[in-house]
């Protein structure tokens, strides 16, 4: 009788041992699947927020009119910080040539700034007149603002230089006529310093895609 009790006890313990292990593995599997699902949902959400955040921006034009970036959906956008008294100022001519060649699929936004050696001291009206008279600029010029470092009050340049918002870039303009390129889905895809001209093959490669 004693042996029978011992054998019964072993069988019972063995049976009870298998069931918790099965449930434990199943719970781990479900938890891992939920974590993976949560990860991909979070990744999708982040990508969506990133794509939408550029189009949530707005800024005033050089004429003082509100300009919503939502209208830029489906277009490439080249953003340039400009100045009227800089060695790179002749790039206005090349920017205008790009505008004429690639518009309406490409929108060029010029952001006048006096941040670098005070090379754009004029008012919005004076800057606009200078650009039109000297370079025949017809692409969209924006209101004069600060785009540099801690004094950067321009929300567009805050987005362009914040990795958590644009996805990868933390570089701000080191001088006038730095260039940022946004693709048709609102993603920042390129950054070039001042010395790289608007018609450089590296930029044209993206514009021709």
C-alpha positions as CSV (number, residue, x, y, z in Angstrom):
1,X,0.0,0.0,0.0
2,X,2.8,2.4,0.9
3,X,4.5,1.8,-2.5
4,X,1.2,2.5,-4.3
5,X,0.8,5.8,-2.5
6,X,4.4,6.8,-3.4
7,X,3.8,5.9,-7.1
8,X,0.5,7.9,-7.1
9,X,2.3,10.8,-5.5
10,X,5.0,10.8,-8.2
11,X,2.5,10.6,-11.0
12,X,0.4,13.4,-9.5
13,X,3.5,15.7,-9.0
14,X,4.6,15.0,-12.6
15,X,1.2,15.9,-14.0
16,X,1.0,19.1,-11.9
17,X,4.5,20.0,-13.0
18,X,3.8,19.8,-16.8
19,X,0.7,22.1,-16.7
20,X,2.4,25.2,-15.2
21,X,5.3,24.9,-17.6
22,X,3.0,24.9,-20.6
23,X,1.0,27.9,-19.3
24,X,4.2,29.7,-18.4
25,X,5.6,29.3,-22.0
26,X,2.3,30.3,-23.5
27,X,2.2,33.5,-21.3
28,X,5.8,34.3,-22.4
29,X,4.9,33.8,-26.0
30,X,1.8,36.1,-25.8
31,X,3.8,38.7,-23.9
32,X,6.5,38.7,-26.5
33,X,4.0,39.0,-29.3
34,X,2.3,41.9,-27.5
35,X,5.7,43.6,-27.0
36,X,6.5,43.2,-30.7
37,X,3.1,44.5,-31.7
38,X,3.6,47.4,-29.4
39,X,7.0,48.1,-30.8
40,X,5.8,48.2,-34.4
41,X,2.8,50.3,-33.4
42,X,5.2,52.7,-31.7
43,X,7.5,52.8,-34.7
44,X,4.6,53.4,-37.0
45,X,3.3,56.2,-34.7
46,X,6.8,57.8,-34.6
47,X,7.2,57.7,-38.3
48,X,3.7,59.2,-38.8
49,X,4.3,61.9,-36.3
50,X,7.6,62.7,-38.0
51,X,6.0,62.9,-41.4
52,X,3.1,65.0,-40.2
53,X,5.3,67.3,-38.0
54,X,6.8,69.1,-41.0
55,X,3.4,69.8,-42.5
56,X,2.2,71.1,-39.1
57,X,4.7,73.9,-39.4
58,X,3.8,77.4,-40.7
59,X,5.6,80.7,-41.1
60,X,5.0,84.2,-42.4
61,X,6.0,85.2,-45.9
62,X,8.2,88.2,-46.5
63,X,4.9,90.0,-47.2
64,X,3.6,89.1,-43.7
65,X,1.1,86.5,-44.9
66,X,0.7,83.2,-43.0
67,X,2.1,80.3,-45.0
68,X,0.9,76.8,-44.0
69,X,3.3,74.0,-44.8
70,X,0.3,71.7,-45.3
71,X,0.2,73.0,-48.9
72,X,3.7,71.5,-49.5
73,X,2.4,67.9,-49.4
74,X,3.5,65.9,-52.4
75,X,6.3,68.3,-53.3
76,X,10.0,68.5,-52.8
77,X,11.0,71.5,-50.7
78,X,14.5,73.2,-50.7
79,X,15.0,75.4,-47.6
80,X,17.8,78.0,-47.7
81,X,18.8,80.7,-45.2
82,X,19.7,83.7,-47.3
83,X,21.5,87.1,-46.9
84,X,21.9,90.1,-49.2
85,X,25.5,91.0,-48.4
86,X,27.2,87.7,-48.4
87,X,29.9,86.2,-50.7
88,X,27.3,83.5,-51.5
89,X,24.5,85.9,-52.3
90,X,24.9,85.2,-56.1
91,X,23.4,81.8,-55.3
92,X,20.1,83.6,-55.5
93,X,20.5,83.4,-59.3
94,X,21.0,79.6,-59.2
95,X,18.1,79.1,-56.8
96,X,15.8,81.1,-59.2
97,X,17.0,78.9,-62.1
98,X,16.1,75.7,-60.1
99,X,12.7,77.3,-59.3
100,X,12.0,77.9,-63.0
101,X,13.2,74.4,-64.0
102,X,11.5,72.2,-61.4
103,X,8.4,74.2,-60.3
104,X,5.7,73.2,-59.4
105,X,7.2,69.9,-58.2
106,X,9.9,71.8,-56.2
107,X,9.2,74.6,-53.8
108,X,12.1,76.8,-52.7
109,X,11.7,78.7,-49.5
110,X,14.2,81.5,-48.7
111,X,14.6,82.5,-45.1
112,X,16.5,85.8,-44.7
113,X,18.6,86.1,-41.6
114,X,21.0,88.6,-40.1
115,X,22.7,86.0,-37.9
116,X,26.0,85.8,-39.7
117,X,28.2,88.9,-39.6
118,X,25.0,91.0,-39.9
119,X,25.0,90.4,-43.7
120,X,21.2,91.0,-44.0
121,X,20.4,94.1,-42.0
122,X,17.5,95.4,-44.1
123,X,13.8,95.2,-43.5
124,X,11.6,92.6,-45.1
125,X,10.6,95.2,-47.7
126,X,14.2,96.1,-48.5
127,X,15.2,92.4,-48.7
128,X,12.4,91.7,-51.1
129,X,13.2,94.6,-53.3
130,X,16.9,93.6,-53.4
131,X,16.1,90.0,-54.4
132,X,13.7,91.0,-57.1
133,X,15.8,93.9,-58.6
134,X,19.2,92.2,-58.5
135,X,18.3,88.5,-59.1
136,X,14.8,88.4,-60.4
137,X,13.7,86.2,-57.5
138,X,10.2,84.8,-57.9
139,X,10.4,81.8,-55.5
140,X,8.9,82.2,-52.1
141,X,10.8,84.4,-49.6
142,X,9.9,84.2,-46.0
143,X,9.9,86.7,-43.2
144,X,13.3,87.7,-41.8
145,X,14.2,85.6,-38.7
146,X,16.9,84.0,-36.6
147,X,18.1,80.6,-37.6
148,X,21.3,80.2,-35.6
149,X,22.1,78.4,-32.4
150,X,20.4,79.2,-29.1
151,X,18.9,82.4,-30.6
152,X,17.1,80.2,-33.2
153,X,13.5,81.4,-32.8
154,X,12.4,80.1,-36.2
155,X,10.2,77.0,-35.7
156,X,11.1,75.7,-39.1
157,X,14.8,75.6,-38.3
158,X,14.1,74.2,-34.9
159,X,12.5,71.2,-36.7
160,X,15.4,71.0,-39.3
161,X,18.0,70.8,-36.5
162,X,16.2,68.5,-34.0
163,X,17.0,64.8,-34.5
164,X,14.0,63.8,-32.5
165,X,11.7,65.7,-34.9
166,X,13.3,65.3,-38.3
167,X,14.7,61.8,-37.7
168,X,18.5,62.2,-38.1
169,X,19.9,65.7,-38.5
170,X,21.2,67.9,-35.7
171,X,23.2,70.3,-37.8
172,X,22.3,73.9,-38.1
173,X,23.5,76.4,-40.7
174,X,27.2,77.3,-40.1
175,X,26.8,80.3,-42.5
176,X,24.4,81.8,-45.0
177,X,22.9,79.7,-47.8
178,X,23.0,76.3,-46.1
179,X,20.5,74.0,-47.8
180,X,17.9,71.4,-46.5
181,X,15.9,69.2,-48.8
182,X,12.5,67.7,-47.9
183,X,11.0,64.9,-50.0
184,X,7.4,64.6,-51.1
185,X,6.4,62.8,-47.9
186,X,7.7,65.5,-45.5
187,X,11.0,63.7,-44.7
188,X,14.3,65.5,-44.4
189,X,16.6,63.8,-46.9
190,X,19.5,66.1,-47.4
191,X,21.7,68.9,-45.9
192,X,24.4,70.8,-47.7
193,X,26.6,73.6,-46.4
194,X,26.9,77.1,-47.9
195,X,29.8,76.3,-50.3
196,X,27.7,73.6,-52.1
197,X,25.9,75.5,-54.9
198,X,22.2,75.0,-55.6
199,X,23.0,73.4,-59.0
200,X,25.6,71.0,-57.6
201,X,25.2,67.4,-59.0
202,X,24.6,66.1,-55.4
203,X,21.5,68.2,-55.1
204,X,20.3,67.7,-58.7
205,X,20.5,64.0,-58.2
206,X,17.7,64.2,-55.6
207,X,15.7,66.8,-57.6
208,X,15.7,64.6,-60.8
209,X,14.3,61.5,-59.0
